Amino acid sequence: MADYSIDDALSHDHEKLDALLKQVESAIASHSGETGKLTGTFIKRLAYHMTWEENVLFPAVQRCCSCKGHRSIESLVSDHERIQESLDNLKAAIEVMSWDLAKDHLDNLKVLLQGHNYDEERGVYLDADRLLDNKMREEYLKKFQEGFLSDL
């Protein structure tokens, strides 16, 4: 049986999201007509990632972890709220083609995501790999992929 790693799978998804965000950044810099579409794709992908974490992964880890782990997850959920607010601001700036404002919101988003991803990859993802058995990780990761694929 293969060894399923939440950390590997979701860290890889972070990398794919980072690549998509770089496309958004390039589109903003060039004032591309594709900026809205690329941003919409990025927002949809990131929203799915965060929703899956909050509805599937975080509750599963919370059932198995210490009080410290609960506080860490609460902090990650708060990060998700700040990230969503930043996404809303970015989308609004792009809709009115305020490129300088869009760049400012994008820069803020990148800082938020960098710290947030670091916290997840060094915290809850490793906890998930340690606390959840391989079969459970396999089931969760298959649901993550199925939901992602059906959402496209």
C-alpha positions in Angstrom: 0.0 0.0 0.0 1.3 3.5 -0.9 2.0 5.9 1.9 -0.3 8.9 1.5 1.0 12.3 2.7 -1.2 15.3 3.4 1.9 17.4 3.6 3.2 16.3 0.2 -0.2 16.6 -1.6 -1.2 20.0 -0.1 2.3 21.5 -0.3 2.2 20.5 -4.0 -1.2 22.3 -4.3 0.4 25.4 -2.7 3.1 25.2 -5.4 0.4 25.0 -8.2 -1.5 27.9 -6.6 1.8 29.9 -6.4 2.4 29.3 -10.1 -1.1 30.5 -11.0 -0.6 33.6 -8.8 2.5 34.4 -10.7 0.4 34.4 -13.9 -2.0 36.8 -12.2 0.9 39.0 -11.2 2.2 39.1 -14.8 -1.3 39.9 -16.1 -1.7 42.8 -13.7 1.8 44.1 -14.6 0.9 44.1 -18.3 -2.7 45.3 -17.8 -3.8 42.2 -19.7 -7.4 41.6 -20.7 -7.0 38.1 -19.3 -6.4 39.4 -15.7 -10.0 39.0 -14.6 -10.2 35.4 -15.9 -6.9 34.4 -14.4 -7.8 36.0 -11.1 -11.2 34.2 -11.1 -9.5 30.9 -11.7 -7.0 31.5 -8.9 -9.7 32.6 -6.5 -11.8 29.5 -7.3 -8.9 27.1 -6.8 -7.8 28.8 -3.6 -11.3 28.9 -2.2 -11.7 25.2 -2.8 -8.4 24.5 -1.1 -9.3 26.6 2.0 -12.9 25.2 2.2 -11.6 21.6 2.0 -9.1 22.3 4.8 -11.8 23.9 7.0 -14.5 21.3 6.4 -12.4 18.1 6.1 -8.8 18.3 7.2 -8.9 20.7 10.2 -11.8 18.9 11.9 -10.1 15.5 11.4 -6.8 16.8 12.9 -8.6 18.6 15.8 -10.3 15.3 16.8 -6.8 13.8 17.4 -4.6 16.7 18.5 -3.7 18.7 21.7 -5.0 22.0 22.8 -2.0 23.7 21.2 -3.0 22.1 17.9 -6.5 23.5 18.3 -5.1 27.0 18.7 -2.9 26.6 15.7 -5.9 25.5 13.6 -8.0 28.5 14.9 -5.1 30.8 13.8 -5.1 29.2 10.3 -8.9 29.7 10.0 -8.4 33.4 10.9 -5.7 33.6 8.2 -8.2 32.2 5.7 -10.6 35.1 6.6 -7.8 37.6 6.0 -6.8 35.9 2.8 -10.4 36.0 1.6 -10.7 39.7 2.4 -7.5 40.3 0.4 -8.9 38.3 -2.5 -12.1 40.4 -2.5 -10.0 43.6 -2.5 -7.8 42.2 -5.4 -10.9 41.2 -7.4 -12.5 44.6 -6.9 -9.4 46.5 -8.0 -9.1 44.4 -11.1 -12.8 44.8 -12.0 -12.3 48.6 -12.2 -8.8 48.2 -13.8 -7.1 50.0 -11.0 -3.8 48.4 -11.8 -1.7 50.1 -9.1 -4.2 49.2 -6.4 -4.5 45.6 -7.8 -0.7 45.3 -7.5 -0.8 46.6 -3.9 -3.5 44.1 -3.0 -1.6 41.3 -4.8 1.6 42.1 -2.8 -0.4 42.0 0.4 -1.9 38.7 -0.6 1.5 37.2 -1.4 2.8 38.1 2.1 -0.3 36.6 3.7 0.0 33.4 1.7 3.7 33.0 2.2 3.3 33.1 6.0 0.1 31.0 6.0 1.6 28.3 3.8 4.7 28.1 5.9 2.5 27.6 9.0 0.4 24.9 7.4 3.3 23.0 5.9 5.3 23.1 9.2 2.2 22.5 11.4 -1.2 21.0 10.6 0.0 19.1 7.5 2.7 17.3 9.4 0.2 16.8 12.3 -2.2 15.2 9.8 0.5 12.8 8.5 1.5 11.9 12.1 -2.0 11.6 13.7 -4.2 10.2 10.9 -3.7 6.7 9.7 -2.7 6.0 6.1 -6.1 4.7 5.0 -7.8 7.9 6.4 -5.2 10.1 4.6 -5.8 8.2 1.4 -9.6 8.7 1.7 -9.2 12.4 2.4 -6.8 13.0 -0.4 -9.0 11.1 -2.9 -11.9 13.4 -1.9 -9.7 16.4 -2.3 -8.8 15.4 -5.8 -12.3 14.4 -6.8 -13.8 17.6 -5.5 -11.2 19.6 -7.2 -11.7 17.9 -10.5 -15.5 18.1 -10.3 -15.1 21.9 -9.5 -13.3 22.7 -12.8 
